[in-house]
């Protein structure tokens, strides 16, 4: 029980630190717009094997999510929405519980099942995108450009 509390505390502070970093980078981007898509390296798996790697589409999904285009984000990589939903609820519920000094016990608890669900999403995304690409020549990521 005590170990779980330590893990939840570490996740709580790490989550808020990541949000602060993303906000800081967003402010920097607004002040100094650069062609972010030009800085990205091409996927080596896709370039050499002609198939998508398990992470392909992740950056496009984050960009679409930040624009509020949740359908495009889901199509590019569903893990982004899953992470935003579970991580967002975790941070929100833990924050409410901590502000109330644990009188409101609504804080989401860490479970290994959340990590296993994320792994299943990544594997499913990898299989579906590559089956569509190889069998039916449907390239889901081809029409989604990066607007950052």
Order of alpha helices (4+ residues) and beta strands (2+ residues): alpha-alpha-alpha-alpha-alpha-alpha-alpha
